[in-house]
Amino acid sequence: MLKADLHIHSQYSMDSNMPLEKIIERCQKVGVNCVALCDHGTAEGALKLQKMAPFKVIVAEEILTPHGEIMGLFLKETIPSRIAVEEAIARIRAQGGLICIPHPFDSFRHSAIKGPIIEEIADQADIVEVLNARAILKRDLAKAEALAARHGLVRSAGSDAHIPSEIGNAYVEMPEFKGRDDFLEALKKGKICGHRSSPFTHFASLGNRIRNKLSGK
């Protein structure tokens, strides 16, 4: 069985300074043996981690659209952010990728997809993140569960880690898989596990964002 944390960030995100080596070290410490590295606006870190890690790495990316973030999984190259949601979906599909809606309905994130548009996007998605460890309100997670049920979407979970100590806070216990299609079938059989992180973890991201902006990252 895999312990899959399907939402992790690295130093390639503007709000994280976590080196790829630290991700590997922490994953091995907490028994995570599958990750989706989904940095903001780039797949570069995930492509590098896939070559380095002694465990499964899904190349992913969070793509910012005017309606919020869409996550592409099993990507081959970066998809630019700040494009229309329809274009983001089309570009993910063009790479043979899967579409996930990360942290939907999150009341405290400007990047979370909310409102009527989410029903339209859900019709085109494969996966919805029903447990994001950085979610503050349980009611937002309940809405994500309801969205998955309404649209028949596969359920996912991830820590949304921006610092090493967060890795593994939320994960899916799931069977082994070989590729994209096999992944979806394995994820359907998975068990959502873990817990929400302390709200104070958001201050780490804010600090990283400020430092990276000042340094010109």
N, C-alpha and C positions, 0 to 999 in steps of 0.2 A: 504493500500500500504506500501511497505517496502522502506526504504532509505538504500540501501546496499552498503557499502564500502568493495569491494571484494579484497582488497590487503592492509593488515596492518601487521606491525612487532611489536615485543615486546622485552623485556629484554632477551628473549631466543635466539635472533639473535645476532651475534657478533658485529653488527654495530648499535645496539639500546640498550638503557637503560630504556625503557618505561615499568613500572610495569603493570601488568594486571589490577590492581585496577584503574590506571590512564586511561587505555583504556575505561573501563566501565564508569568512570566519564565523560570523554570527549565525548563519544558517546551519553550519555544521555543529555549532554549540547547542542550538535549540532543536535540532533534528528536522529542520526544514530541508526537503530534498527535491523541491520543485518550486520555481518562482516565475512570476511574470514581471519583468522589469519594464515599467511603463513610465518613462520620464516625460516631462512636459515638453512637447514640441520636437522631440528627437528620439530616434531609435539607435543612435550611435552607441550609447552605453550598453544597451541590451545586446547589440551585435558583438561587442567586445566581451561582455560577460559570458555569452554563450560559448565562446572559444576558451574561456579561462576556467569556468566552474566545473567541478567534478559531479555535478547533478544537473537535472533538467532545467533549462532556461527557455522560457517563451519570450520571443522578441515582441514587445508591445510598445505602445505609445499612447499618451493622453493628448488628444488633439483638441485645441480650443476652437469653438465655433461661436457665432453670435448668440446661440441658445444655451451654451454651456459645453462641457467636455464630453467627447466620445472617445472610447478606448478601442484601439485596434489591436488584435492579437494575431500572432503568427505572421508578422510583417517581414518584409525583405529589405525595406529601406524606409527612411524618414518621410512622413507626410507633413507638409507645412501646416502650422496652426493659423488661426484667423482666416479660415475659409468657411464657406457656407456648409451647413450640416449635411446637405445633400451631396456636396462635393466630397466631404470627408468620408461619408459612407461609400460613395462610388470608388474612391481611391483605395479604401480598405479592401473592398470586394475585388478590385482589379489586381491586388496582390495575393488574392486567394485567402485573405484574412477573415477573422471572425469579429463581429461587432458586439461590444459590451457597453452597457450604460453604467458608468461608475458613480457611486454615491448619489443616486437620484433623490430629489426632494430635500436634500440637506439644507436645513434652514439657515445655517451659518456660513455657507459657501456661495460666493458669487459664481463659481464655476460649475455648480450643480445644475443639471437640467430640471426645470420645474414648469408648472403651468400646462396648458392644453397641448403644447407641442410634444410633450413627452409621450403621449399616446401614439402620435404619428411616428415618432422615432422608434418606439417599442415594436411597432409592426414590422420594422426592417431589421431589428436587432436579433442576436442569437442568445445573449446572456445579459443578466442584470445582477449587479452586485447588491446582495441583500444584507451582507454584513461587512461594513467598512469600520475598522476599529477606531477610526478618528471621528465617527459620527457621535455627536453629543446627545441628541434626542432619540429615545427609543421609538417615538412615534414616526420619525422619518424612516427608520428601518422597517417598521410595520407597513408603511406605504410602499416601500420597495418590494416587500414580500407580496403585497396585493397586486402590484404591477406584474410581477412574474407570473402569478396565478392567472390574471386576466388575459395575458398574451401568450401563455405557454412557453415562457422563456426559461432557459436553464439558469439555475441559481449559482452564484459565486460569492467568494469572500476573500478579503485581503486586509493586511495591516495598514496599508497606505503609509508604510514606514518611510520616514525621512531621516531617521537616526537609527543606529544599530539596535538599541534596546527595544524598539517597536516591532522588529521582525518576528513574525510568528504569533503576534497577538490575536490575529484572526487568520483562519486558513480553512482549506477544504481537505478532509481525509478522503482520498479517492483512489481508484485502481490505477495501475500503470497504463500508459497510453503510448502510441507510436507516432502519431501525427495529428494534424488538424481535426479530421473527421473522428478519429479514434478518441481525441481529447473530449469532444462534445459528449460522446457516449459515456466516457468515464466520468465526466463531471456530473452528468445526470444521476449517476449512482453514488455521488459523493455525499459526505456528511459535513454540514456547516459547523465549524468549531471555533472556539476562542471567545474573546471578550473585548469590550471597548477599552481603548487606551485612556489615560488621564487627559482631560482637556488641556492641561498645561503643555502637552506635546506641540500644540499649535504655536506656542511661543518660540520653540526651537526653529520651526519653519520660517516664522517672521524674522527672526534674527539672521538666519541664513540668507533670506531674500535681501535684507538690507545690506549685509556684508557683501554679497555677490554683486549687488547693484553698485555699491561704492567702489568695488574693485574692477568694475567694468565687465563682469562675466556675462 
